[in-house]
């Protein structure tokens, strides 16, 4: 019936609207440190089987094809694209980037643990290595007073040159978290990811070992959003939305003609 077609077209509008929101969020975060773009995944809704293939068409024959009427589409999920962003040199000794897989571990308020690729860290008033929100980087790194230079190696060893001392003092070593299924991490605000049952438990280890990326001091990882690709996806989504809108107009015209005729 035409009313069923209206419902199908409406699901198309909803799905394309959700995809446009995903694209808008990608473009909004094109300059966000360590941001990973999302992709909307679609799935068909339930089908009405008016006739099943193989069903008897007579006492001696069976239908070679079925009659299946779809009920529309929905956004099944979003997939985070984990490709590496471009590493940008900043010259700030506390800016860190991961060249490869893995996440920095952060102590969030309330005892929660967060994971991030955004390594734009700072030194707090107490000398701790923290994020821009003031959350402590784990394992804790305490930078002593009088430090003139902080050096962080590719494997995360943090050393400080202190005024009046000839040799650098080792402060600790940063650990990198890896997950069996990084796509299962829950995206949160302020560039943080949260562990879920789908992601698996965080496995902490040394940077550069067992598939974990190396730490690059004085650099930040840029967003992996490709503006050209997002614009192409945006135009495609807009066209899909327009077509579903025209479908609603066409069905409405069919119903109007039917009412006038009958």
Buried (B, 14 or more C-beta within 10 A) or exposed (E): EEEBBBBBBBBBBBBBEBBBBBBEBBBEBBEBBBBBBBBBEBEEEEEEEEEEEEEEEEEEEEBEEEEEEEBBBBBEEBBBEEEBBEBEEBEBBBBBBBBBBBBBBBBBEEEEBBBBBBBBBBBBEEBBBBBEBEBBBBBEBBBEEEBEEBBBBBBBBBBBBBEEEEEBEEBBBBBBBBBEEBBBBEBBEEBBBBBEEEBBEBBBBBBBEEEBBBBBBBBBBBBBBBEEEBEEBBEEBEEBBEEBBEBBEEBEEEBEEEEEEE
